[in-house]
Amino acid sequence: MNAYVFNTGYLFIFWILYQTVTTQNPNLVTDKVMVAENSSVTLTCILPRAVPTAWLRNGFGSTLWTGVLEGKCTSDPSPLPEGFEYACVNATLTTLTILRVNRSQDGDRWQCSVSVAGVSTFSNNITINVQVPIGHLQLSPTFDPVSLIVNQPTTFKCTSDFGRPNPSIYWFKDNTTDDVADGINITAFSSTSTTGVNITISTLIFTPLKSDLGMRLYCSGNNGGPSVTSNIRPLINLLYGPTIPIFHFNGTNVDVAIHALSGTQFVLRCTSNGNPHPSFTWTYSGGSAIGEELVIPEIKPLHEGNVTCLARNVMLSSSGGTLTTHQAAAIFLHIDVPITQVALVGSNAQNAVLKENDTSTFECQSSPGKPPAIIHWYKDGGTKEIIEDDITLNEYNTTAMAEFSVKSFLKYQAKRLDNEMSIYCTASNVGPVFTSPQRSKLIIVSLPVIPEELAKTIIGANSVTLSWKYASGNHIFPRFIIGMKESNSGWTERLLLDISTNSTRLSTTLTMLNSSSVYSVRMYAENSLGRSAPSSVVSFTTLSSSMTDSSQSLNSAQSTQVGPIIGSISGGTVLGILLGITGIWFVFVRKNRPKKGGCSACCISDKTNTYEAKISSTGDATYSSIDAATPVQREHYYDDTVAGRAQVPSNQVELEGQNVIVTSYENIDSGKLHRDHGSTTLRSANVMLYESLNQEGRHQEACEMITTS
């Protein structure tokens, strides 16, 4: 019993000792978790007691022993293999140093162990992690610059050399500044893979934008050592198609229709941005061309229409991709044709005879042109040279004709003050302003004004001389009618034929008055439109027959000085001829004529060749003229059925300086008929009318009025 108990106790103690020894394992620590290649790493084994230490790599192979033996730090083998060092810090703490760790040692597992009473205990495992920093990143494609097509994805690769652990690779766009901090990180568009030989590849799918033009692309990597940048940082040569063409005309950008003058050189330029620079093709009405500039030496109306510019380029990327793109733009080309003339047309293109306040239409027409001409109307004072005082007329409308000419119609209301003014028109489109060569002269026929300041100047026994003022202005001189009454008798009227004038007043002498009688007189002015109101009444008493009337001489009383008056009339000869359709042209003629037969040397025997007119008791009259001026025989008409009338040729002209065959004394100048004997040139074109006293004396009076020149 006692032996059993002893044996049982001994086994229990042994078991306690065994458990104590076996549960106190050594502990292995390292100074580095990650060991850079070619650097050292130290393993430290912490022992439970002072016993030699065994160092094990990858299990039980290649065992090394270190520790304190007989008071000395020793190893087995001794010395240790090359590349190892050991140390005994104390009896329970020893170290093993691997001096130069290489990449082949990566993953080695190390343990330390001790043996007590034949029982080995082992430490924990420590794995050697060898860090191999990358030293190079290869970017492909390797072009610098690298040509990329805008908006077209391109694949780039960034490949590292051997590296452990696998590096992190980043992608950047850089604007070529020295500051790398402003690079644009585009790593999000990349993916990374690793080969079995610790090669890391990062793949970037890069879609360039226009804003990337001029930037650089690169990759950067790091796996614990220094950061590495790709071997190249290629400049991005961005390829993009042409922009929409822009037109340049006469140095200005244009985006609306343009105008070119027919017959001139036409140059239109087209620009477009693109990389590579685009080529240009033109199409237009009547032809085509290539090049940045379209030049047509002489533009014509057939070229009118759309002009199209097409910009085209071919893009070849560094990856070998090809893309052809084009853009086109069109602009409308108008061909302007300048007008060459403008003219008044119609019946009143030369002269317009109008009654005051009547309305007439004037017509102005331009030559064909494009765009349609703009016509303006003006009224002047009869002087072409002075245009500053011309008056613009606005009552008109304009019509464009099918053949690109323009007609304008002016509505004009006659005004007294416009008499002898002229109306004309101007026109222009894209060239100079043209003025109508014709100017329609206005002949405004109006009621005469009241004679002014009627006064008696010389009173005789049987006569009285009256004077007055008449403000005719530019109007044709009227005839004057005197109203007269004696004492309490009624008013009678007489047409004044004998009128004299000076620079300011008109005068006439009334004869065959009764002596010592009281007369009252008043005066009217009259024309074809009517009669003015009477002047103020002037009264006078003739002298008695016993008194001397020094002023009453037959010649002086009946002499008529009509030169200035006729001048005012003959100055409008053509106007007077036109007025024949609406009124009477009154002419003062000589009443004091020689006795019958006094002009036998110059009388005309054939009265059918004599022009004449008679003022009848009703005031009706006609006038005569010369027809078209051609050197042919004139035919003169005479109608005996109507007293004092002559049939009038229709086409009146001025004859001065024109050659005609003279068959009669046709020209009356200042009361005289003239003819240059042996000549075919008339001296003047002033044709006058005269009064015949009666039917029988008509031819005789014509005879008496003729004098040789």
CORZI-V518769 format. One line per field, one symbol per residue. burial: b if it has 16 or more other ideal C-beta (glycine too) atoms within 10 Angstrom, else e. A space follows every 50 residues. Layout:
burial: ???
//
This chain:
burial: eeeeeeeeeeeeeeeeeeeebeeebbebebeeeebebeeebbbbbbbbee bbbbbbbeeeeeebbbbbeeeeeebeeeebeeeeebebeeebebbbbbee beeebbebebbbbbebeeeebebeebebbbbbbbeebebebebeebbbbb ebebebebbbbbbbbbbebbbbbbeeeeeeeebeebbeebebeeeeebeb ebbbebebeeebbebbbbbbbebebeebbbebbbbbbbbbbbeebbbebe eeeeeeebebebeeebebbbbbebbeebbbbbbbeeeeeeebebebeebe eebbeebbbbbbbebebbbeeebebbbbbebebebbbbbeebbbeeebbe bbbbbbeeebebbbbbbebbebbebbbbbbeeeeeeeeebeebeebebee eeebbbebbbebebeeebbbbbbbbbbbbbeeebbbebbbbbbbbbbbbb beebebebbbbbbbbbbbebeeebbbbbbbbbbbbeeeeeeeeeebbbbb beeeebbbbbeebebeeebebbbbbbbbeeebebbeebebebbeeeeebe ebeeeebeebebeebbeebbebbbbbbbbbeebbbbbbbbeeeeeeeebe eebeeebeebbbbbbeeeeebbbbbbeebeeeebebeeeeeeebbbebbe ebbbbeeeebebebbbbbbebebbbeeeeeebebbbbbbbbbeeeeebbb bbbbbbeee
//
